[in-house]
Amino acid sequence: MFLPKSQTDTDAEAEAASARKAGLASIERWSLEMVPEDIRGAASVNVQEVQCGDPSCSPVDVAVVLQFPKSADQGMFGLPMEAKDVTRDILGDTFPDEDTQRKWHAGETAEWPPYDEGESDIDEDGLPNLRFDVGTKVECRMGPDPKTGWAKGEIVKLWYREKNWPPSSTAPYQVKLDDDRVIFAPGDMDQIIRKAQN
């Protein structure tokens, strides 16, 4: 049976919206499950897909905000993919560790994502030094498969942020992928961004 294009488009949009909603719900549920049980009741999780304001950016990223009533700052981290593509393992790779969560719960300041030991030196702008410089060839985690879910690119900016992000939120790197998409890496760790393999 032939369906008019408008009906086909409508069905595709409804299917995409359903997959998005299911993905966001799963990420929220997994996030709460990753909070220690004794402080879980005080945790607030907000998950949303964020459209990049720069037309050359990757179109959609997932932003996860974890907050406790006493925490002065909210913990925000991002995943450079659509909600439907996020798995529990990918979320777990970037989720704040228990020590960080407990500090936030107690109202203490804790940096997330973490920076590798020996990289706590501060640059001239008061930000932690990063592992890579502008121009470094890297691979970014873009998909659920731990072997094939990587895309190659080059770092084009350090300490990237968008206007609609909370004032204290930044992404360590903005990366131009080899396919010309521009994304951000939400953390400076090998599970998210690593030096390109030859």
SERO-4910 file (N, C-alpha, C, O; in steps of 0.05 Angstrom, whole numbers):
BEGIN
 pado doro    nc1    nc2    nc3   cac1   cac2   cac3    cc1    cc2    cc3    oc1    oc2    oc3
  Met    A     17    -24      0      0      0      0     18     25      0     37     26     15
  Phe    A     11     44    -16     26     69    -18     15     89      2     -9     95      3
  Leu    A     34    100     18     26    122     36     37    148     26     59    149     16
  Pro    A     21    169     27     31    195     18     55    203     35     58    195     58
  Lys    A     73    218     23     98    225     37     92    239     64    106    234     83
  Ser    A     72    256     64     66    270     89     59    251    112     67    255    135
  Gln    A     44    230    106     37    210    126     62    194    134     66    189    158
  Thr    A     79    187    115    104    173    121    122    191    139    133    181    158
  Asp    A    124    216    132    140    234    148    128    237    176    143    237    196
  Thr    A    102    238    178     89    240    205     95    215    221    101    218    245
  Asp    A     93    192    209     99    167    223    128    166    232    134    157    254
  Ala    A    146    175    215    175    174    221    181    194    244    196    187    262
  Glu    A    168    217    244    172    236    266    161    225    292    174    229    313
  Ala    A    138    212    291    127    200    315    145    178    326    148    176    350
  Glu    A    156    162    308    174    140    316    199    152    329    209    142    349
  Ala    A    210    173    317    234    186    327    229    198    354    246    196    372
  Ala    A    206    211    358    199    223    383    195    202    405    203    206    428
  Ser    A    184    179    398    180    157    417    208    146    425    212    140    449
  Ala    A    226    142    406    253    132    412    268    152    430    282    144    448
  Arg    A    265    178    424    278    198    440    268    198    469    283    198    488
  Lys    A    241    197    472    229    196    498    238    172    514    244    174    538
  Ala    A    238    149    501    247    124    514    276    126    522    284    117    544
  Gly    A    293    137    505    321    140    511    326    158    534    342    152    552
  Leu    A    312    181    535    315    200    558    306    187    584    319    191    605
  Ala    A    284    172    583    274    159    607    294    138    617    298    136    641
  Ser    A    306    123    599    326    103    607    350    116    620    360    107    640
  Ile    A    360    138    608    383    152    619    377    162    647    394    161    665
  Glu    A    353    173    651    346    184    677    345    161    697    355    163    720
  Arg    A    332    138    690    330    115    708    358    104    715    364     99    738
  Trp    A    375    101    694    402     91    699    418    110    717    433    101    734
  Ser    A    415    136    712    429    156    728    422    153    757    440    153    775
  Leu    A    396    151    763    388    148    791    398    122    803    406    121    827
  Glu    A    399    101    787    410     75    797    440     77    803    450     62    819
  Met    A    454     96    790    483     99    795    489    116    819    513    119    827
  Val    A    468    128    831    472    144    856    471    124    879    453    108    880
  Pro    A    490    126    898    489    108    921    461    108    934    449    129    937
  Glu    A    451     85    942    424     82    952    418    100    976    395    110    978
  Asp    A    437    104    994    432    120   1018    429    150   1013    419    164   1030
  Ile    A    437    160    989    433    188    982    416    192    958    411    214    949
  Arg    A    406    170    947    390    171    922    365    188    924    358    202    906
  Gly    A    352    186    948    327    201    952    330    231    950    311    246    944
  Ala    A    355    241    954    360    270    953    369    279    925    372    303    920
  Ala    A    374    260    908    385    266    881    363    275    862    340    265    862
  Ser    A    370    294    846    352    304    824    367    301    798    390    310    796
  Val    A    355    288    779    368    283    753    350    296    731    326    292    730
  Asn    A    363    311    714    350    323    691    366    315    666    390    320    664
  Val    A    352    303    647    365    293    622    350    306    599    326    305    597
  Gln    A    366    317    580    353    328    556    372    327    533    397    326    536
  Glu    A    361    327    509    377    330    485    381    359    480    362    375    483
  Val    A    405    367    473    412    395    469    421    399    440    438    385    430
  Gln    A    409    418    428    417    425    400    440    445    402    438    464    417
  Cys    A    460    440    387    483    458    387    475    484    373    462    484    352
  Gly    A    483    507    384    477    533    373    494    540    349    487    558    333
  Asp    A    516    526    345    534    530    322    525    512    299    523    488    303
  Pro    A    519    523    275    509    507    254    529    485    244    520    466    231
  Ser    A    554    488    251    573    467    242    577    445    263    593    427    259
  Cys    A    562    447    286    565    427    307    549    402    300    533    401    282
  Ser    A    556    381    315    539    357    315    511    365    323    509    381    343
  Pro    A    491    357    310    464    368    315    453    364    343    440    382    354
  Val    A    459    341    356    446    336    382    466    323    401    482    305    393
  Asp    A    466    332    426    481    319    447    462    314    470    441    327    472
  Val    A    468    296    488    452    291    511    466    304    535    490    300    540
  Ala    A    451    321    549    462    334    573    448    322    597    424    319    599
  Val    A    465    314    617    455    302    642    463    321    665    486    327    668
  Val    A    443    329    681    449    346    704    441    330    729    419    320    732
  Leu    A    461    327    747    456    313    773    460    334    795    481    347    796
  Gln    A    440    337    812    441    357    833    429    347    859    411    330    860
  Phe    A    441    357    881    431    351    908    423    377    921    434    398    914
  Pro    A    404    377    940    395    402    952    417    419    964    415    444    962
  Lys    A    437    407    976    458    423    989    480    431    970    497    448    977
  Ser    A    481    420    946    503    426    928    501    454    917    480    462    907
  Ala    A    523    469    918    523    496    908    523    496    877    511    513    865
  Asp    A    536    476    866    537    474    837    523    448    829    520    429    844
  Gln    A    513    449    805    501    424    794    523    410    778    539    423    765
  Gly    A    522    384    778    541    368    762    529    364    735    508    351    732
  Met    A    541    375    714    531    371    687    553    358    671    576    365    672
  Phe    A    544    338    655    562    326    636    546    319    611    522    317    612
  Gly    A    560    316    589    546    311    564    556    286    550    578    276    555
  Leu    A    540    276    532    547    253    515    542    262    486    520    271    479
  Pro    A    562    260    469    559    270    441    544    251    423    555    241    403
  Met    A    518    246    430    502    228    414    472    233    422    467    247    441
  Glu    A    454    221    406    426    223    413    419    204    436    433    185    440
  Ala    A    398    211    450    390    195    474    385    166    466    392    148    482
  Lys    A    374    160    443    368    133    435    393    116    432    391     91    432
  Asp    A    416    129    428    441    114    424    457    110    449    477     96    449
  Val    A    448    121    471    463    119    496    457     92    509    434     84    512
  Thr    A    478     78    517    474     53    532    482     58    561    494     78    568
  Arg    A    475     39    578    482     41    606    513     42    610    523     57    626
  Asp    A    527     27    594    557     27    595    568     54    588    587     64    601
  Ile    A    558     66    566    568     92    558    563    113    580    580    129    586
  Leu    A    538    112    591    532    131    613    551    126    637    561    145    648
  Gly    A    555    101    643    573     94    666    601    104    662    614    110    682
  Asp    A    611    105    637    638    114    632    642    143    639    664    152    645
  Thr    A    620    159    638    623    188    643    609    197    668    610    221    675
  Phe    A    595    179    682    579    187    705    597    193    729    617    180    733
  Pro    A    590    214    745    607    221    768    610    197    787    591    182    792
  Asp    A    634    194    797    640    172    815    627    177    843    617    198    848
  Glu    A    627    156    859    613    157    885    625    179    903    609    193    917
  Asp    A    651    182    904    664    202    921    654    230    913    647    247    931
  Thr    A    652    236    887    643    262    878    613    266    885    606    287    895
  Gln    A    597    246    882    569    248    888    565    253    918    548    269    926
  Arg    A    580    240    935    578    243    964    586    272    972    574    283    990
  Lys    A    606    283    959    614    310    965    592    330    957    586    348    972
  Trp    A    581    326    933    559    343    925    535    341    945    523    361    952
  His    A    529    316    953    507    312    972    512    327    998    493    337   1011
  Ala    A    538    328   1007    545    341   1032    548    372   1028    553    386   1048
  Gly    A    545    382   1004    547    410    999    576    419    994    582    443    994
  Glu    A    594    400    989    622    406    983    626    409    953    611    399    937
  Thr    A    647    424    947    655    427    918    671    403    909    688    394    923
  Ala    A    664    393    886    679    371    874    679    374    844    658    380    832
  Glu    A    702    371    832    705    375    803    697    350    788    706    328    794
  Trp    A    680    354    768    673    332    750    669    343    723    655    363    720
  Pro    A    680    331    702    695    306    702    723    310    714    733    332    715
  Pro    A    734    288    724    760    290    736    783    294    716    779    289    692
  Tyr    A    805    303    726    828    307    709    850    289    719    852    284    743
  Asp    A    866    278    701    886    259    708    906    270    728    911    294    728
  Glu    A    917    252    745    937    260    764    960    274    749    967    266    727
  Gly    A    971    294    762    993    309    749    984    330    730   1001    345    719
  Glu    A    958    332    726    948    352    707    932    373    722    914    386    711
  Ser    A    938    376    748    923    395    764    934    423    762    924    442    775
  Asp    A    955    427    746    966    454    742    945    471    729    929    462    713
  Ile    A    944    496    737    924    515    727    936    532    705    959    541    707
  Asp    A    921    537    683    931    554    662    926    583    669    917    590    690
  Glu    A    933    601    650    931    630    655    902    639    659    898    661    670
  Asp    A    883    623    650    855    631    654    843    618    679    819    621    684
  Gly    A    859    605    695    850    592    720    836    566    715    822    556    733
  Leu    A    840    554    692    828    528    685    849    506    686    873    512    681
  Pro    A    841    481    693    861    459    693    873    455    665    859    458    645
  Asn    A    899    449    665    912    442    640    899    416    629    892    398    644
  Leu    A    897    414    603    885    391    590    907    373    578    930    381    575
  Arg    A    899    348    571    918    329    560    927    336    532    950    331    524
  Phe    A    909    348    516    914    353    488    913    383    482    900    398    496
  Asp    A    926    391    461    926    419    451    910    421    426    903    401    413
  Val    A    903    446    418    891    451    393    908    440    371    933    443    371
  Gly    A    896    426    351    911    414    329    917    384    333    925    371    315
  Thr    A    913    374    358    918    346    363    897    328    348    873    334    349
  Lys    A    907    308    335    889    288    322    879    269    343    894    257    358
  Val    A    852    266    345    840    250    366    818    232    355    811    234    331
  Glu    A    808    215    372    784    199    366    764    204    388    771    205    412
  Cys    A    739    208    381    718    214    400    697    192    400    690    181    379
  Arg    A    687    185    424    667    164    427    641    176    416    630    195    427
  Met    A    630    163    395    606    173    383    583    153    383    560    160    377
  Gly    A    589    128    389    569    107    387    572     86    409    592     87    423
  Pro    A    552     68    411    552     49    433    573     28    432    581     17    452
  Asp    A    583     21    408    602     -1    406    629      8    415    640     27    404
  Pro    A    641     -6    435    667      3    446    690      1    426    711     14    430
  Lys    A    687    -15    404    709    -17    384    704      0    360    722     13    350
  Thr    A    679      1    350    673     16    325    660     43    330    656     58    311
  Gly    A    653     49    355    638     73    361    655     98    364    649    115    380
  Trp    A    676    101    348    695    123    350    696    138    324    694    125    303
  Ala    A    700    164    325    704    180    301    729    197    303    734    208    325
  Lys    A    744    198    282    770    213    283    764    243    276    746    250    262
  Gly    A    781    260    288    779    288    283    803    303    295    823    291    301
  Glu    A    800    329    296    822    346    306    811    367    325    789    378    321
  Ile    A    825    371    347    816    391    367    819    419    355    840    427    345
  Val    A    797    435    357    797    462    346    795    483    367    801    507    362
  Lys    A    786    475    392    784    495    413    785    482    440    775    459    444
  Leu    A    798    495    459    798    486    487    777    501    503    772    524    498
  Trp    A    766    488    523    746    500    541    723    513    526    718    537    528
  Tyr    A    709    496    511    686    504    495    662    507    513    658    491    532
  Arg    A    645    526    507    619    529    522    599    542    503    606    556    484
  Glu    A    573    537    509    552    549    494    537    568    512    537    565    536
  Lys    A    524    588    500    511    609    515    489    599    534    485    610    555
  Asn    A    475    577    526    453    568    543    462    549    565    445    539    580
  Trp    A    488    544    568    497    526    590    499    542    616    502    566    616
  Pro    A    497    527    639    501    541    664    528    555    665    547    545    653
  Pro    A    531    576    680    556    592    680    581    576    686    602    582    675
  Ser    A    580    556    703    604    541    710    610    517    692    628    502    697
  Ser    A    593    513    671    596    489    655    612    495    629    606    515    615
  Thr    A    632    479    624    648    480    600    654    452    591    652    433    607
  Ala    A    661    449    566    670    424    555    700    427    549    708    447    537
  Pro    A    717    408    557    745    411    553    753    416    524    772    432    518
  Tyr    A    740    403    505    748    405    477    725    409    458    703    398    462
  Gln    A    730    425    437    713    425    414    729    412    392    753    418    388
  Val    A    716    393    377    731    376    358    717    378    331    692    375    329
  Lys    A    733    382    310    722    380    283    728    352    273    752    344    270
  Leu    A    707    337    268    711    309    259    719    309    229    715    328    215
  Asp    A    730    286    221    739    284    193    716    286    173    720    292    150
  Asp    A    691    282    182    668    285    164    656    313    165    635    318    155
  Asp    A    672    332    177    665    361    179    645    368    200    639    392    203
  Arg    A    634    349    215    617    356    238    635    368    260    658    360    262
  Val    A    624    386    275    638    397    298    623    390    323    599    395    326
  Ile    A    637    377    342    624    367    367    640    378    390    661    391    386
  Phe    A    631    372    415    648    377    438    652    352    453    635    334    453
  Ala    A    675    349    466    680    327    484    675    336    512    687    354    522
  Pro    A    656    323    526    647    332    552    667    326    575    663    336    597
  Gly    A    687    310    570    706    304    592    733    298    580    736    290    556
  Asp    A    754    301    596    782    296    587    790    269    598    808    268    615
  Met    A    778    248    587    785    221    596    784    203    571    769    208    552
  Asp    A    800    181    572    802    163    549    776    150    541    773    142    518
  Gln    A    757    148    559    731    136    552    715    154    533    697    144    519
  Ile    A    722    180    532    708    199    516    724    209    492    715    210    469
  Ile    A    750    215    497    767    226    476    795    214    481    805    214    503
  Arg    A    807    205    459    834    194    462    850    202    437    839    210    417
  Lys    A    877    200    440    894    207    418    889    187    395    885    163    399
  Ala    A    889    198    370    882    181    347    902    158    344    926    162    346
  Gln    A    891    135    338    907    111    333    915    112    303    899    120    286
  Asn    A    940    105    298    949    105    269    938     82    254    944     79    230
***
